């Protein structure tokens, strides 16, 4: 599938990540070193470099999502590994001997600007009947990407989010859209399937530990508005499981196969 030209394609961040997923001879360590070099060159070429570093961080994580949306799921392995490995590193400022920071967060251990960049990319409505095949494919690709990243993210305290790579909230939103309101569009249902297929074990862990979210982030959908849900729990998972089962009778082909895989993952 051919995707439209991205405004990020002219940036070094995008080019590095695009080469990673499209060139077999480019490795994850190669790409990480390329990004580290870019981080250091950003500091050395700009006086009072905070603004330049902010832009660098934003462009990197926007490029991660952009490249993920263009990359078929089976080819995303290196991009997933890049993000997992990147968080294990700090870039040391050769002048101060201390880790570079953006917004008071270490580059790259704290993944500064990743949350904002990912949230801004999550602006597609899978219920949109005017969505193009390109829109739908991109949505599924980046959904599967975040699911894989979430599955491999550090666990820490399982009853709370302890890393920016744990995108369980996006999974909850996908389930809520698919099973807590009106009958979901095919794209909405497939996104829910992808979260279970690629991050099912982590999501089931969330259920067991009743992972909750602050404010109204994890509230229920319209059909269950009287419930006091604020995150994952067994009652809510049962609703989602029944939603998958009901969808089995309405779908066939690839979507039906995805539903079957999701249910098999839930049932263990």
N, C-alpha and C positions, 0 to 999 in steps of 0.2 A: 504494500500500500504506500502511496506517495503522500507525504504530509506537506503542509504549507511551510513556507520559509519562516524561520523563527528570527526575531530581532536579536537573539543571543548568538546567532551563528558567527558573528564577527568577533566574538570575544575569545580570549585564550582559554578561559575556563570551559566554554562549550566545546571548542575544538579538541581539547585534551580528552574530555569525556566521550565525545563522539568517536574519536580514534580508538579509545579503549574498547567500545562495544562493536566496532566495525572492522577492526584490524586484528587479526589473530596473533600477530607478533608483538602487540602492545600489551604489557602486563599491568597488573594492579600496582606493584611497586614502582614501575616506570611512571605511571600516571600520578601516583602520590608524590613522587619526587618532583614531577613537573609542577604540581600545585604548590608544593613547598617553595620551590624556586620562584614561582610567581608571587607568593606571599612575601618573600624576602625582597624581591625586586620592587614590590609595591612600597615597602617601607623605605628602601634606599633611594627611590626616585622622587619621593614626596616629603617635603618638610611638614612636620605636624600632621602625620599621615593617617589620622583617625578616619577622616572622611573617605580616603582612598581604600582603607582596609574594610570599612563598612560596605562600600560598593563591591569590593572583591568578594566578601563573604556572601552578599546577596546574589551576585552573579553566579557564584559556584553552585549554591543550592537551587537557584532557579534553573540552572543548566542541568543539574542532576535530574530534576523532575521533567524538564523538557526532553532530555535525551531518553529518559525512561518511557515517556509517553510515545516515543517514536520507535521503541525497541520491542520486538516480539518477546513475549514472556520467556520462552526457552533460551533466549540470548541475553538475558539480564543478569546472569550469574556474576560476571565480573563487575558490573556496576553496583550490585548489592554488596559484594565483598569490598569494593572501594570504600563505600560509606562506613561499613563496619570497621575496617582497618584504620580509616582516617581518624576516627574518634579516639584511637589509642595513642595518638601522637600530639606533641606540642611543637610549635615552631619557635625556636629560640632566636631572639633578637641578638645579632652579633655585637651590637653596641652596648646593650644593657646586661646581656647574659641571662635575661629573664624571658619567659614565654611571651610571645606577642599576644595582645589582647584586643578585642573589639567589644565595646559596650561592657567592659569589665569582665568579659568571658574569654577564656583561653582559646587560642587558635592552634589546634583544632579540637582539643579534648572536650571543650564545652560546646562545640558546633554553633558558634554565634550566628544568629540570624536564620537558622534552619527552620525554626517554628513558623516565623513570619513568612518565609519564602514558600513553605509547603502549604500554609493556610491560604495564601493568595492564589496558589495554583489549584486549590480545591473549589473552583467556582463554576463547575459544570453541573447542570441539572439533568440527571439521567432520565427524568420523566419528560423531558422536552421532546415533543413529537417532531420538531423541526431539526433535530440533531442529525448531522451528516454521518455517513459511515466512518469518515476520518475522526470525527468527534468521539464516536462510540469506541472505536479501536484505541484511541489515545487514552480514554478514560479507563478502559479495562487494563491497558498496559501499566499505567501508573498506579492503579489500584493493586494489581498483583505485585508490583515493585514494593510499595509500602508494606504490603502484607509480608513479603519475604524479609524485608528489613526488620519489621516488628518481631517476626519469629526468631531472628538471630540476635536481637538486641539484648544487652545485659539485663538480667532479671532483678538483681538487688532485692528490695523489699517487694514481694509479689502483691501486696495490698495497696501499693501506690505506684504512680509513674515516677521512675527515678532516672530516666534517660530520654533525651529528645528523639532517640531512634525508636522508642516504643510508641507507635501510632495507633494504639488500641482505641482511642477516641474516634478516629475515622472509621474504624470497624463498627463501633457501636452506631454511629450515624448511618452507616450502610444498612445495618440490620433494622434500625428504626424505620428507615425509608421503605424498606422492602416488606416489613411484616407488622408494622404498628399503625398503619393507615389504610388508604385505599389499595386496591389490587395493583401491584407494582408493574411498571413497564418492564419489558424484557431486559433492558440495560441495567435497571435498578436491581433486578433479581440476580443477574449474572455477577454484578459487583459483590453482592452478599455472598454468593457462592465462592468467589475468588478469595475473599477474606478467610473463609473457613478452610478452603483447600490448602492455602499457603501459610496460614497462621493459626490453624485450628487448635493446636496444642496450647499456644499462648492464650488464646481467647478462652479456652476451657479452664485454664489456670486462673484467668481473671474471674470467671464465674465462681470457682471454688473459693477464691479469696475475696469475693464480693467487692471487686475494684470499683470505686465510685469517683465521680468527678465533681468539681466545685461548681457553685452557682447553678445555672440551668443547662449546663453542657450535656448532662446525661439524662435529662427528663424524658418521659415516654412520649410516643407519638399520639396522634389524635384519638385513635381508637382505645387507648389505655390511659387517657389523661387523668383519671382518678387514682391511678397507681402512684405510689411515692418513690418510684424508681429513680435513682440518680447515677446508675452505672450498670455493671454486670451483676446478675444474680440468677439462681436456678429457675425461678419462676419465669423470668424474662427469656432465658434460654429455651425453656419449654415452649413459649409462644413462638420463638423463631423456628424451632424444630418443627412445630406443627405447620408453620408457614411454608417451610420447605416441602413438607409432605403434601400439603394442599396444591402446591405449584407443580408437583409431579404429574397431576392429572391434566394440567393445562398446557404442558410443553412436551416437545419431542426433539429429536436430533441432538445437536451439540449442547443446547441449554439443558435438556433433560439429563444428559450425561453429567453435566456440571452439578446439577441438583443431586443426583445420585452420589457423586463423589463427596459432596458436602455432607450429606446425611451419613454416609459411611464413616466420615471423619468424626462427626458428633457422637455416633454410636460406638466409636472405638473399634 
